[in-house]
Amino acid sequence: MAFTTLVWFRSDLRLSDNQALSWAAARGAVVPVFVWAPEEEQPWSPGAASRWWLHHSLERLSEDLRGRGSRLVLRTGPSIEALVAVARETNAKAVAWVGGSSPGAVVRDARVRAELTGTGLQVEVGGGDLLFEPEEVATRKGTGYQVFTPFWRAALRAGAPHVPWAAPARLAAPVQWPASLRLGELGLLPRIDWAEGLRAAWVPGEAGAQARLKHFLDAGLHAYPDRRDRPDLDGTSRLSPHLHFGEISPRQVWDAVRVATARHRAMGWVAAGETFLRQLGWREFGHHLLRASPHLPERSLHPRFEHLRWRRDSAGTEAWRQGRTGYPIVDAGMRELWATGFMHNRVRMIAASFLVKDLLVDWRVGARWFWDTLVDADLANNTLGWQWVAGSGPDASPFVRVFNPVLQGTRFDPQGTYVRRWVPELARLPDRYVHEPWTAPSAVLAGADVSLGGSYPRPIVDHRTARLRALAVYARVSRL
């Protein structure tokens, strides 16, 4: 009888560079399994945008498996019960998966490994969602880094990641396939179809990830250092949701960038490649930090920020969520987020700074909203981004650095292209007024068909006044 292995897919929804799948395929028959158990991920079970992406990614994974003579078995949790049941139904002897890096995944993996081993099943857990495992990058004291630059230097000293594994050409089937739920029975898609913009903006799945990487390498990598902060340009890779769901591994991205920069060395691509890989390093940094400090999504790293007197501003928060703050660059970002499940990183910083410092709303309120609306909602990096802006996290921007939304818009969206796309009611304003329409003469506003307080809101706060208020509040806790 053939040796049969269950491959438990989680956040590694790909066939290439999948150590667990390669190990199982080399041993014999493979039964791919996905278990939907959101209750095991509380309080950070996937948000609405993430569930939309997961549905379509599983759909693509199922198609890819069928192309290799296999199929995806869908079950609901608890995970241990589901895996044991499928193992019994297929007479499987082993279970393999790619280990998770989040604290919750680490705890769950240890518990599942112990219980599966107790039933007599062999367990194999491979790496793959990070370039470097936490134990490979630690200080001399054996602790994690809290400053990015020394962390990244240490990571690079650990050696280059191994060359990615190729996807198995065929997957041997078990003697009998177990029953499977239909994808729709998992209930991942939102009941109200607000996802039209997501469908227009994204192609979930491994093929979509590879296509996006190729597009970036061919058209964007060489200009990445100059264009990455410009939301009006196609200057970033937009690989973050594909990386989060494991449709592409960071090793595959690393390898592809290295090959591209070596091929174009004479064209000055090496510096561009290193700049981009450094941003991939920030993703690593976030995951390493969360492993070392599991409380970060709920508590500030620096305790004094827990004493900061945040405001309860329901009206302001709702205006921020809807993209109706009266500050065009902030509103453009929040509307892009709602329409596409994504926001350019520079605009994320501007929008986050506005909520935390102009409105003095707790950063955790913003982190929760991003968690529910981002297709690339990643607990480590979402937390790191919000704590960075709030000044409360590791290697963070000081709280006294308050982004001016007008100056930021003028600098990074100089012709107002980004604002005009997402705030079309301002499309006809001249460039000089598009980031501060309240300064435009009444004749200019009328000619552009803009009614302040009507078609577009007036600013809900005065930035200069709000900045001074935020600094005063911070001064009370800065010496703690």
C-alpha positions as CSV (number, residue, x, y, z in Angstrom):
1,M,0.0,0.0,0.0
2,A,1.3,3.4,-1.0
3,F,2.6,5.8,1.7
4,T,0.1,8.6,2.0
5,T,0.7,12.1,3.4
6,L,-1.7,14.8,4.2
7,V,-0.4,18.3,3.2
8,W,-2.1,20.8,5.4
9,F,-2.3,24.1,3.5
10,R,-2.6,27.3,5.6
11,S,-0.9,30.5,4.5
12,D,1.2,28.8,1.9
13,L,-1.3,28.5,-1.0
14,R,1.2,27.6,-3.7
15,L,2.7,24.5,-5.3
16,S,6.2,25.8,-6.0
17,D,8.8,26.4,-3.2
18,N,6.5,24.4,-0.8
19,Q,8.8,22.3,1.3
20,A,5.9,20.3,2.8
21,L,4.4,19.5,-0.6
22,S,7.8,18.5,-2.0
23,W,8.5,16.3,0.9
24,A,5.1,14.6,0.6
25,A,5.3,14.1,-3.1
26,A,8.7,12.4,-2.8
27,R,7.3,9.9,-0.4
28,G,4.1,8.7,-2.2
29,A,0.5,9.7,-2.4
30,V,-0.6,13.2,-1.4
31,V,-3.9,14.5,0.0
32,P,-3.9,18.3,0.1
33,V,-6.2,19.6,2.9
34,F,-7.4,23.1,3.9
35,V,-9.2,23.5,7.2
36,W,-11.3,26.7,7.8
37,A,-11.1,27.3,11.5
38,P,-11.3,31.1,12.1
39,E,-12.2,30.6,15.8
40,E,-8.6,29.3,16.3
41,E,-7.2,32.6,15.2
42,Q,-9.2,34.8,17.5
43,P,-9.1,37.7,18.2
44,W,-7.4,38.1,14.9
45,S,-9.4,35.9,12.6
46,P,-9.3,37.1,8.9
47,G,-11.2,40.3,8.1
48,A,-13.7,40.7,5.3
49,A,-11.2,41.6,2.5
50,S,-8.8,38.8,3.6
51,R,-11.7,36.3,3.4
52,W,-12.5,37.5,-0.1
53,W,-8.9,36.9,-1.2
54,L,-8.8,33.6,0.6
55,H,-11.9,32.3,-1.3
56,H,-10.4,33.1,-4.7
57,S,-6.9,31.9,-3.7
58,L,-8.3,28.5,-2.7
59,E,-10.2,28.4,-6.0
60,R,-7.0,28.9,-7.9
61,L,-5.1,26.4,-5.7
62,S,-7.8,23.8,-6.3
63,E,-7.5,24.3,-10.1
64,D,-3.7,24.1,-9.9
65,L,-3.9,20.8,-8.0
66,R,-6.3,19.3,-10.5
67,G,-3.8,20.2,-13.2
68,R,-1.4,17.9,-11.5
69,G,-3.8,15.0,-11.0
70,S,-4.8,16.0,-7.4
71,R,-7.5,17.9,-5.6
72,L,-8.0,20.1,-2.6
73,V,-10.0,18.7,0.3
74,L,-11.9,21.3,2.3
75,R,-13.0,20.9,5.9
76,T,-14.0,23.1,8.8
77,G,-12.3,23.0,12.2
78,P,-11.2,22.3,14.8
79,S,-8.0,21.6,12.9
80,I,-6.8,18.6,14.8
81,E,-10.2,16.8,14.5
82,A,-10.4,17.5,10.8
83,L,-6.8,16.3,10.1
84,V,-7.2,13.2,12.2
85,A,-10.5,12.4,10.4
86,V,-9.0,12.9,6.9
87,A,-6.0,10.8,7.9
88,R,-8.2,7.9,9.0
89,E,-10.4,8.2,5.8
90,T,-7.3,7.9,3.6
91,N,-5.1,5.7,5.7
92,A,-2.5,8.4,5.7
93,K,0.7,7.8,7.7
94,A,2.0,11.4,7.9
95,V,0.9,15.1,8.0
96,A,3.2,17.8,6.6
97,W,2.8,21.6,6.6
98,V,4.7,24.9,6.3
99,G,5.2,26.3,9.7
100,G,3.6,29.7,10.6
101,S,5.6,32.6,12.0
102,S,3.0,34.4,14.1
103,P,2.9,33.6,17.8
104,G,-0.6,32.1,17.5
105,A,0.5,29.9,14.7
106,V,3.6,28.7,16.6
107,V,1.5,27.8,19.6
108,R,-1.1,26.0,17.4
109,D,1.6,24.2,15.5
110,A,3.1,22.8,18.7
111,R,-0.3,21.7,20.0
112,V,-1.3,20.1,16.7
113,R,2.1,18.4,16.3
114,A,1.8,16.9,19.8
115,E,-1.7,15.6,19.3
116,L,-1.1,14.2,15.8
117,T,2.1,12.4,17.0
118,G,0.1,11.0,19.8
119,T,-2.2,9.3,17.3
120,G,0.7,7.6,15.6
121,L,1.0,10.0,12.7
122,Q,4.4,11.2,11.5
123,V,4.7,15.0,11.4
124,E,6.9,17.1,9.2
125,V,7.0,20.9,9.4
126,G,9.0,22.9,6.9
127,G,9.8,26.6,6.6
128,G,8.9,29.0,3.9
129,D,6.9,32.0,5.0
130,L,10.1,33.9,6.0
131,L,13.5,34.4,4.5
132,F,15.2,33.8,7.9
133,E,13.9,31.9,10.9
134,P,13.9,33.9,14.2
135,E,16.6,31.7,15.8
136,E,18.9,32.5,12.8
137,V,18.8,36.3,13.5
138,A,19.3,37.2,17.2
139,T,21.4,39.5,19.3
140,R,24.5,38.2,21.1
141,K,22.2,37.8,24.2
142,G,19.9,35.6,22.1
143,T,17.1,38.1,22.0
144,G,15.3,39.7,19.1
145,Y,16.4,43.0,17.6
146,Q,14.3,46.2,18.1
147,V,16.1,48.4,15.5
148,F,15.8,47.5,11.8
149,T,19.3,48.3,10.5
150,P,21.3,46.0,12.9
151,F,18.6,43.4,12.4
152,W,19.0,43.4,8.6
153,R,22.8,43.4,8.8
154,A,22.6,40.3,11.0
155,A,20.1,38.7,8.7
156,L,22.3,39.2,5.7
157,R,25.2,37.7,7.6
158,A,23.1,34.6,8.1
159,G,23.6,33.7,4.4
160,A,21.5,33.9,1.3
161,P,18.2,32.0,1.4
162,H,18.3,28.7,-0.5
163,V,17.2,28.4,-4.1
164,P,13.4,27.8,-4.3
165,W,12.1,24.3,-4.9
166,A,10.3,23.6,-8.2
167,A,6.6,22.5,-8.0
168,P,6.0,18.8,-8.4
169,A,5.0,17.9,-12.0
170,R,2.4,15.3,-10.8
171,L,1.0,14.4,-7.5
172,A,0.1,10.8,-6.8
173,A,-3.5,10.3,-5.6
174,P,-4.6,8.2,-2.6
175,V,-6.4,5.0,-3.1
176,Q,-9.7,6.7,-2.2
177,W,-10.4,10.4,-2.0
178,P,-12.2,11.6,1.2
179,A,-15.3,13.8,1.1
180,S,-14.8,17.5,0.7
181,L,-16.9,20.6,1.3
182,R,-17.7,22.9,-1.6
183,L,-15.7,26.1,-1.4
184,G,-18.9,28.2,-1.1
185,E,-19.9,26.3,2.0
186,L,-17.0,27.9,3.9
187,G,-18.9,31.2,3.7
188,L,-15.8,33.3,2.9
189,L,-17.4,35.8,0.5
190,P,-19.3,38.8,1.9
191,R,-23.1,38.7,1.7
192,I,-23.2,42.1,0.2
193,D,-21.1,42.2,-3.0
194,W,-18.9,45.2,-2.3
195,A,-15.9,43.4,-3.9
196,E,-16.2,44.7,-7.5
197,G,-13.2,46.9,-7.0
198,L,-11.2,44.0,-5.6
199,R,-12.0,41.9,-8.6
200,A,-10.9,44.7,-10.9
201,A,-7.6,45.3,-9.0
202,W,-6.4,41.8,-8.2
203,V,-5.8,38.3,-9.5
204,P,-5.4,36.1,-6.5
205,G,-3.5,32.8,-6.8
206,E,0.0,31.6,-7.6
207,A,-0.2,32.5,-11.3
208,G,-1.4,36.0,-10.4
209,A,1.5,36.3,-8.0
210,Q,4.1,35.2,-10.6
211,A,2.6,37.6,-13.2
212,R,2.7,40.5,-10.7
213,L,6.4,39.7,-9.9
214,K,7.3,39.5,-13.6
215,H,5.5,42.8,-14.3
216,F,7.4,44.5,-11.5
217,L,10.8,43.1,-12.5
218,D,10.3,44.1,-16.2
219,A,8.7,47.5,-15.7
220,G,9.3,48.8,-12.2
221,L,12.3,47.5,-10.4
222,H,14.9,49.7,-12.1
223,A,12.9,52.8,-11.0
224,Y,11.9,51.6,-7.6
225,P,14.1,53.9,-5.5
226,D,12.7,57.0,-7.2
227,R,9.1,55.9,-7.6
228,R,8.2,53.9,-4.5
229,D,6.9,56.9,-2.6
230,R,4.7,58.1,-5.4
231,P,1.1,56.9,-5.2
232,D,0.3,58.5,-8.6
233,L,2.8,56.1,-10.3
234,D,3.0,52.3,-10.6
235,G,6.2,52.2,-8.6
236,T,5.7,49.4,-6.1
237,S,5.5,45.6,-6.5
238,R,2.0,45.2,-5.0
239,L,3.1,41.7,-3.9
240,S,2.1,42.0,-0.3
241,P,-1.2,40.1,-0.4
242,H,0.4,37.4,-2.5
243,L,3.2,37.1,0.1
244,H,0.7,37.1,3.0
245,F,-1.3,34.2,1.6
246,G,1.8,32.4,0.5
247,E,1.0,32.4,-3.2
248,I,4.6,33.3,-3.6
249,S,7.4,32.8,-1.1
250,P,9.8,35.5,0.0
251,R,12.6,33.2,-1.2
252,Q,11.1,33.2,-4.7
253,V,11.0,37.0,-4.7
254,W,14.5,37.2,-3.4
255,D,15.8,34.8,-6.0
256,A,14.0,36.6,-8.9
257,V,15.3,40.0,-7.8
258,R,18.9,38.7,-7.6
259,V,18.7,37.1,-11.0
260,A,17.2,40.3,-12.5
261,T,19.8,42.6,-11.0
262,A,22.7,40.2,-12.1
263,R,21.3,40.3,-15.6
264,H,21.1,44.0,-15.7
265,R,24.1,44.9,-13.7
266,A,25.5,47.3,-16.3
267,M,22.2,49.3,-16.1
268,G,22.6,50.1,-12.4
269,W,19.8,47.8,-11.2
270,V,21.9,46.5,-8.3
271,A,21.2,49.5,-6.1
272,A,17.5,49.3,-7.0
273,G,17.4,45.6,-6.2
274,E,19.0,46.1,-2.8
275,T,16.6,48.9,-2.0
276,F,13.6,46.7,-2.8
277,L,15.0,43.7,-0.8
278,R,15.5,46.0,2.1
279,Q,11.8,46.6,2.1
280,L,11.3,42.8,2.1
281,G,13.6,42.9,5.1
282,W,11.0,45.2,6.9
283,R,8.5,42.4,6.4
284,E,10.9,40.0,8.1
285,F,11.5,42.5,10.9
286,G,7.8,42.8,11.6
287,H,7.4,39.0,11.9
288,H,10.5,38.7,14.1
289,L,9.3,41.4,16.4
290,L,5.8,39.8,16.8
291,R,7.4,36.5,17.6
292,A,9.5,38.1,20.3
293,S,6.7,40.3,21.6
294,P,3.3,38.7,21.0
295,H,1.5,41.5,22.9
296,L,2.3,44.1,20.2
297,P,-1.1,44.0,18.4
298,E,-2.8,45.0,21.6
299,R,-0.3,47.0,23.6
300,S,2.3,49.6,22.8
301,L,5.9,48.4,23.0
302,H,6.9,51.5,25.0
303,P,4.6,51.4,28.1
304,R,4.4,55.2,28.5
305,F,2.1,55.3,25.4
306,E,-0.4,53.3,27.4
307,H,-0.9,56.5,29.5
308,L,-1.5,58.8,26.5
309,R,-5.0,60.3,26.7
310,W,-6.6,59.3,23.4
311,R,-9.9,61.0,22.3
312,R,-13.1,59.2,21.6
313,D,-14.1,60.9,18.3
314,S,-16.8,58.7,16.7
315,A,-17.7,61.4,14.1
316,G,-14.1,62.0,13.2
317,T,-13.2,58.3,13.0
318,E,-16.2,57.7,10.8
319,A,-15.3,60.6,8.5
320,W,-11.8,59.1,8.3
321,R,-13.1,55.6,7.4
322,Q,-15.3,57.0,4.7
323,G,-12.7,59.3,3.1
324,R,-14.6,62.5,4.1
325,T,-12.0,64.3,6.3
326,G,-11.6,67.3,3.9
327,Y,-7.9,66.5,3.3
328,P,-7.7,65.1,-0.2
329,I,-4.7,62.9,0.1
330,V,-6.1,61.2,3.2
331,D,-9.5,60.8,1.6
332,A,-8.0,59.4,-1.6
333,G,-6.2,56.8,0.4
334,M,-9.2,55.8,2.5
335,R,-11.4,55.5,-0.7
336,E,-8.7,53.5,-2.5
337,L,-8.7,51.1,0.5
338,W,-12.4,50.6,0.5
339,A,-12.6,50.1,-3.3
340,T,-9.5,47.9,-3.8
341,G,-8.5,46.5,-0.4
342,F,-5.2,48.2,-0.7
343,M,-3.5,51.6,0.0
344,H,-0.1,52.8,-1.2
345,N,2.4,52.6,1.7
346,R,3.2,56.3,1.7
347,V,-0.5,57.1,1.9
348,R,-0.9,54.6,4.7
349,M,1.5,56.6,6.7
350,I,-0.3,59.9,6.0
351,A,-3.7,58.5,6.7
352,A,-2.5,56.8,9.9
353,S,-0.8,59.9,11.1
354,F,-4.0,61.9,10.5
355,L,-6.1,59.5,12.7
356,V,-3.5,59.1,15.5
357,K,-2.2,62.7,15.7
358,D,-4.7,65.1,14.0
359,L,-7.7,63.3,15.6
360,L,-5.8,61.8,18.6
361,V,-7.6,58.5,18.1
362,D,-5.9,55.4,19.5
363,W,-3.8,53.6,16.9
364,R,-5.5,50.3,17.6
365,V,-8.8,51.7,16.2
366,G,-7.0,52.3,12.9
367,A,-5.2,49.0,13.0
368,R,-8.6,47.2,13.4
369,W,-10.1,49.0,10.4
370,F,-7.1,48.2,8.2
371,W,-7.3,44.6,9.4
372,D,-10.8,44.3,8.1
373,T,-10.4,46.1,4.9
374,L,-6.9,45.3,3.6
375,V,-6.4,42.3,1.3
376,D,-2.8,42.2,2.6
377,A,-3.8,42.4,6.3
378,D,-0.8,40.9,8.0
379,L,-0.8,41.0,11.8
380,A,2.9,41.6,12.1
381,N,3.3,44.3,9.5
382,N,-0.1,46.0,10.2
383,T,0.9,46.2,13.8
384,L,4.5,47.4,13.0
385,G,3.1,50.1,10.6
386,W,0.6,51.5,13.1
387,Q,3.0,51.5,16.0
388,W,5.7,53.1,13.8
389,V,3.4,56.0,13.0
390,A,2.2,56.3,16.6
391,G,5.8,56.4,17.9
392,S,5.0,53.7,20.3
393,G,6.7,50.8,18.6
394,P,10.2,49.5,17.8
395,D,12.4,51.7,15.6
396,A,9.4,54.0,15.3
397,S,8.9,57.5,13.9
398,P,8.9,59.9,16.9
399,F,5.4,61.0,18.0
400,V,6.4,64.6,17.5
401,R,6.7,63.9,13.7
402,V,3.2,64.8,12.6
403,F,2.6,64.4,8.8
404,N,1.2,67.5,7.2
405,P,-1.4,66.1,4.7
406,V,-1.1,69.1,2.4
407,L,2.7,69.1,2.2
408,Q,2.7,65.3,1.9
409,G,0.2,65.4,-1.0
410,T,2.0,68.2,-2.8
411,R,5.3,66.4,-2.5
412,F,4.3,62.9,-3.4
413,D,1.3,63.5,-5.7
414,P,2.5,66.8,-7.3
415,Q,0.0,66.9,-10.2
416,G,-2.8,65.5,-8.0
417,T,-3.2,62.5,-10.2
418,Y,-3.8,60.1,-7.3
419,V,-6.3,62.5,-5.6
420,R,-8.2,63.1,-8.8
421,R,-8.6,59.3,-9.4
422,W,-10.0,58.6,-6.0
423,V,-11.7,61.9,-5.1
424,P,-13.3,62.7,-8.5
425,E,-15.3,65.6,-7.2
426,L,-12.0,67.5,-7.1
427,A,-10.9,66.4,-10.6
428,R,-11.3,69.8,-12.2
429,L,-9.4,71.8,-9.6
430,P,-6.1,73.3,-10.7
431,D,-3.0,71.6,-9.4
432,R,-2.2,74.4,-6.9
433,Y,-5.5,73.8,-5.1
434,V,-6.2,70.1,-5.4
435,H,-4.5,69.3,-2.1
436,E,-6.0,72.2,-0.2
437,P,-9.3,73.1,-1.9
438,W,-10.4,75.4,1.0
439,T,-7.8,77.9,-0.2
440,A,-9.2,78.2,-3.7
441,P,-11.1,81.4,-4.6
442,S,-14.9,81.0,-4.9
443,A,-14.7,81.5,-8.6
444,V,-12.2,78.7,-9.0
445,L,-14.4,76.4,-6.9
446,A,-17.5,77.2,-8.9
447,G,-15.6,76.7,-12.2
448,A,-14.5,73.2,-10.9
449,D,-18.0,72.4,-9.7
450,V,-16.8,72.1,-6.1
451,S,-19.0,73.0,-3.2
452,L,-17.1,73.0,0.1
453,G,-19.4,71.6,2.7
454,G,-21.5,70.2,-0.1
455,S,-19.9,68.0,-2.8
456,Y,-16.7,67.9,-0.8
457,P,-16.3,68.4,3.0
458,R,-14.4,71.2,4.7
459,P,-11.5,70.0,6.8
460,I,-12.9,68.3,9.9
461,V,-9.9,69.7,11.9
462,D,-7.4,72.5,11.4
463,H,-4.1,70.7,11.0
464,R,-2.0,73.3,12.8
465,T,-4.3,73.4,15.8
466,A,-4.5,69.6,15.9
467,R,-0.7,69.3,15.7
468,L,-0.2,71.5,18.7
469,R,-2.9,69.6,20.6
470,A,-1.2,66.3,19.9
471,L,2.2,67.6,21.0
472,A,0.7,68.9,24.2
473,V,-0.9,65.5,25.0
474,Y,2.3,63.7,24.2
475,A,4.3,66.1,26.5
476,R,2.4,64.8,29.5
477,V,3.7,61.2,28.9
478,S,7.0,61.8,27.2
479,R,9.0,61.8,30.5
480,L,7.4,58.6,31.9
